[in-house]
Amino acid sequence: MKARLIVTSESPLSIRIARSTASYESCRYIPGTTLLGAFASAHRKIRNDETEFTRFFLSSEVFFSNLYPANFQASEFSNTDLRDDEQPVKPVPNTARSCKRFSGFRFKSDPDKQERHGVMDSLIHWGLFAVSDQTKAEILTANMKCTYPVERNECCELLDTFSGFYRHGTNITEIGKSAVTTRLLTRTGISRETGAVQEGILYNREVLNEGQQFWGMMSFADESLYDEFYDFAEDVASKGLLRIGNNLTRGLGKLSLTEFQEFVPDNILSFKQRVLAFNQKFHAEAQERCVDLPHQFYFPITLQSDAIISDSQLRYQTVLNGEYLHQALNLADATLVYQNASTRRVIGWNALFGLPKAAEWAISMESVFLFGYNGKTDDVFYQCLYDIEQTGIGKRTLEGFGQVTVADPFHSEVNEYESRDENH
């Protein structure tokens, strides 16, 4: 079963993204591995139960996930479903595009205060360009300039990449980007000899401001395990022991548990309808633009968290391809036709042993992979895709890595240029 977890920062959060002394940036979300470490550290402090510790953190029966910022409390979002904590928060896919000058979702925008020209997704256009052997460059015209109407003309500013974290309401036209506020803290070094300020050492740390909410999900092997962990989490929260990140001895990293409730994911039927909807739209766009499709079925896989994937020789993979789907997930006849992906170096710290974790290479969250498929689209096919979404891919899924969405509605529904009047 799954549960949604919502926490609130009671003090600034500092989660370093690099070990370099020259780096001061903080991660914009709470990684699953950091969350796991925080609960594991708290368990050591308040409970002396090795069996329970093993079951919670070492037996692969409890899966943690990243917690993404869920700050939708701005006045323009009042009386909307964006404040509904039952709705998930996701990273914006790499294929999203927005006006370079007036970037952002148009929902609840006010031209007199904050003008935003909307967001579109470019996956279908780039996918059609790829399957046409890159011969129909006119397909990409919609990805070049902003077509938002301005004084009887179009904006015509260039479209640029658009990133961040977003939430859907129950209505597709209700969609907004979460605000993440940060600031710089200036600190002085402490002399180990005198215990006073060390002359010549002054450094900055970027922190996430206090008072911000973060939304994520956890998975449990069964309901009884969820009940046990719920009681433990309540105990940790009541004692104020949930702390994450760096500089904990300086007052940073304190979290409060806002909500911990059961979450019901999409069932196999609604999942199948979502996958079919994307395939139908892709075929419809291909027919409209006179593109001959070499595959009978198309589906995208979007990474909701970083994915660590290695081949049989333990070499890190920088792409999710059909060979991996076949060997690791038993999904044959899938061919990668387009990708918009990047990689990043994953670091970490083991607080229990006081040692750094081994650095690994991962495919970054927000990466998108479009596959063509010529096999049978039977129940086995949909069950395989459904299992991918429920269990994740690659290594360290226990810590939140490898979370994916198959046929994310963002790719087929988020195109505010098609519904200019509905978002106001």
N, C-alpha and C positions, 0 to 999 in steps of 0.2 A: 504494500500500500504506500501511498505518497502523502506527504503533509507539507503545507506551506509554512514557512518560517519568516517572521518579520521582526527585525531588531531596530532599535533606535540608538544612535550614538549619543552617549551622555557626556563625552569629552572628545576633543579632536582625535582623529585617527591618522596614524602614519604607517603606511604599508609600502615599504620601499620596493621599487621595481628593478633595482640594480644594486650590486654590491660595491660598485665604485664609490670612492669617497667624494668624487666630484658630482655624483648624482644626488639630486635633492627631491625629485619628483615622487609623488605617491600614487599608488594604484587608485583608479576611480571607482572600484567596487571591492567587495570583500571576497577574496578567493576561497573556494571550498576547502583547500588544504589548510588555509589559515583558520577557518571556522572549526575544522576538525581538531587542529592543534589546540585551539582555545578550550573546547569542551574536554579534550583529553587531559589538559593541564589542570582544569578545574576538578575533574574526577579524581585525580591524584591527591588533591588537597582536602576533599571533603568525604571521600569514600575509600575504604580499604578493602576493596573487593576485586581481586584479580580476575575472577570468572566474569564478572559483569564488564570489567574494562576490556577483556578480550572480546566479548560478544559485541560490545558497542563499537570498538575501534579497530579490531584486528581480524574479525571473522568474515568480512565482506557481507554482512547482513544489514548494515546501516550505511547508506550512501549519502554523502554530503554534496551540496552543490554551491556554486557561486551565489552570492547575494548581491543583487543589482540595485542601484539607487531608485527609490520609489517616492520621489518628492514631487507630488502633483497637488500641492496645497495652494498654488498661486490663485489669485482671485479670479482669473479668467477660466479656471477649471471648476469653479463652484457649481454645484448642482449637475455634475456630469458623472459618468461611470468611471472616469479616470481616477477618482478617489476611492473606488471600490477595490479593497485589498484582495478580493477573490480573483481579480484579473492579473495574469502574470506580467512581469516586466522582462523584456528581451533586449539584447543588443541589436542595433540597426545593422542590417546586412551590408556587405561591401558594395552591393550593386545599387544602393540608394543614391539618388542624385537630387540636388536642389539648386536653386538660383544662387549664384556666387555672391550677389549683392544683398538679396533679401532671403536668406536661408531659413528653412524651418517649415513645420507642418502648419497649414492654414487654419486648422480648427481653432476657433475662438481668437483668431488674430484680429487686431484692430489697427487699420492703416494709420489712424491718428497717433497711436502710441508705439506699436511695434508691427511694422509691415513684414509679412512673410508670404512668399510666393508659392509655397507648397513643396511637396516631395513626390518624386516618382521613382519607380524601380525599373532598372534597365536590363534585368536578366533575360526576359523574353526576346528583346531586340538583339542583344549580343548573342544569345543562343541561336536565333535564326541566321544571323550573320555568319556564325561558325559553321552551321550545317550547310550553308550555301557555298561552302569552300571559299568564304571571304570574298565573294564576287559581287554581292549586292550591298554596296556601301551606303546606298540611299536608306537602308533600314535604320542606320544609326543616326539619321538626321534628328530624330526626336530626342536623342541623348546629347545634343550639342548646345541648344539655346533654350532659354526660358520662354515659354509661350503664354505666360500669365498676361491677361489683358490690362493695359495701362493707357488710359485716355484714348480709347478707340484703336489703339495699336497694341503690339505685343512688347513685353519687356526686352526680349532679345539679348539679355545678359547671358554669359556662358553658364552652363550647368557645372557644378562642382560636386565632389564627394560630400557625403553627409553621414555623420557618425554620432554615436551616443547611445542612449537607452530609451526605449519607448514603451507605451502601454496602449492597448486597444480598449475601447469601451465595447458594450454589447452591439453598438452600431458601428459599421465600418468607417463612417465619417467622423467618429469620435476617436481621435488618436493624437497623442501629445508626447513630447520629449521630456524626460525627467531632468530636473535641474540638479546639478552637482556643484556645490560651492566649496571653494578651497581658500586657503590663505598661507602665507609664509610665516614660520616661527623662526626667530633668530636666537641662537643659543651660544653659550661660551663653553669651551672645554674646561674640564676639571683636572687639576694636577693630582697625580696619584701620590706624590710625596707630601704635599701640604694639605690636600683636601679642599683647596681654595681655587679660584679662577686661574686658569693657565694663561699666561700672557701670550698673545699672538695667535690664539685659537678662537676663531669666530666662524660659525657656520649656519646655514639655513636649512630648514626642513619644510617641505610642503605637506600640509595636513588637510584632511577633509573636515569641514566644520562640524561642530556638535549640533545636535537637534535634527539630524537627517535620518530618514528611514531607508532600510534595505530589505529587499524581497527576494526570497529563494525557495527552493523545494528540497525536501529530503525524502529518501526512499527507505522502506523498512521491509524486512523479509515477511513479517506477519503483524497482525494487529496487536498481539501481546507484547511484542518487542517495541512497538510504537508507544504503548501505554507505559512501559518501563522507562523508556527514554524521556517521555513527556514528564514523568515524575522527577527524573534526574534534572532535566532542563529547568523545571520550576524551582527546584532546590538551589540550583546554581544562580538563577536570576534573583531569588529572594535574598541570597547572601552577597549579591553584587560581585560575583567572581568571574563574570564573562568579560574577558579582556583580550584584545587582539592587537597584532602589529608590533611596531617598534616603540621604544621609549616608554615602556609601561611604568617604570619606576619614577618617571617624571610626570605622571598624571594623565598620560594619553591612553587611548584605546579602550575606554570603558563602554560597554554596551548594556542595554536593557532589553529584555525579551518582551516585545509588544504583542505578538500573536503567534500561536503554534496550534494549527488546526488541520484536520484532515482535508486533503485536496483530491478531487475526482478528476483524473485526466480524461481526454477523449477516448471513447471506446473504439473498437475496431471498425464499426459501421461508419461513424462520423469521420474517422481517419481515412477510410476508403473514399468517402465522398470528397474529402479535401484533395486527395491525390488525383482523383478523376477530374476535379474541377480545373486543376492546373494543366493537366494534359489536354483537356478540351480547349482551354484558352490558347495554349501553345499551337495546337492544330488550326484553330480559327485564325490566329494571327498569320500563320504560314500560308493558309489559303488566300487570305486577303492580300498578302505581299508576293504571291506566286512563287513560293519556295517549296521545292520538292523535298520531303522529309525522308531520310534514309532509315529511320527507325519508326516502329509503330507506336511506341509509348515513350513519354518523357517525364522525368521527375527530378527535382532539385533536392539536394541535401545541404542544409545551412547549419554551420557550427554555432551553437549557443554558448560554447566555452572552448578554450584551447584543447586541441586533441593531440596526444602523443602517440604516434604510430610508427612502428618499426617493421622491417621485413624479416625474412627467415634468418638473415645474417646479422640481425640486430642493428641494422643501419636505419637512422631516422628518415622517415618519409616526409616530403614536403608537399605531397598532393594525395588526395583521396581518389583512387582510380578504380576501374572495373576489376582489375586483378585482385585488389584488396577485398572488394565486396564478395568476390568469388571464394577466395581462400579463407578469409576470416568469418564471413557471414553466410556462406553457401548460397550466394545470389549470383547465378551465372547469367551470361548474355547481356550484361550491362556495360556500356561503353561511355567513357567520359568524353563529352563533346565541348564543354566550355567550363572554365574555372575563373574565379576572381578570388585569389587567395594570397596570403602572406604568412610568414613564419616569425616566431619570436623565441628567445631563450628563456626558459623557465627556471627560476631559482627558488630556493626555500630554506627554511631553518627548522631544525628539529629541536624544539624547546626541551623535550625530556632528556635528550642526550647532550644538549648544548653544542651541537655541531651543525654545519651547513649541509643541506641536502645536495645530492649530485645534480649539477646543471644538465638540463635536457632541452632538446629542440622540439617545438610543437607547432602545429598548424594553428594560426591565430583564430580566435573567435571572430565571428562575422564573415568568415570565408564561405564562399558559395560554390557548389559543384553541380553542374547539370549533366544528367545521364540520359542516354538513349537506350532503349530496351527492346529487344526483338523476341524475347521468350514468351511463355504463356503468362498472361495476367490473370492467374487463378487465385484461389484462396491462399495457397502456399506463398505466392509472390507477395500479396498484401500482408500476410502474417510476418514474413521476413522483414519487410520495411517497418512494420509496426514494432517488432522486437528491437530493431535498430534504434528507434526513437525512445523506447522505454528503458533500454539497458545501456545505451551509449556505445562508443567505439574506442578502440585503442587501449592504452594502459592508464592505470591510476584513476579509473572511473569512480572508485570509492571516494576520491578527493574532489570530485566534481569535473574532472577532465572528460572530454569526449562526448559531451551532451549535444544532441543534434535535433533538428526539426526537419521532417521530410515534407516537401511541398508546403513550405511556410506560406500562409495566406498573404503575407507581405508582398510576395512576388507577383501575385495575380490580382490583388485587390487594391493595393496602395498605389494609386495613380491619380492624384488630386487634379490633374489637368483634365481628366475625363468628367469631373463633377465639380465644376467651378463654383456653383451656387449653393451646394449642399453644406459646405463647411462653415458658413457664416451664420 
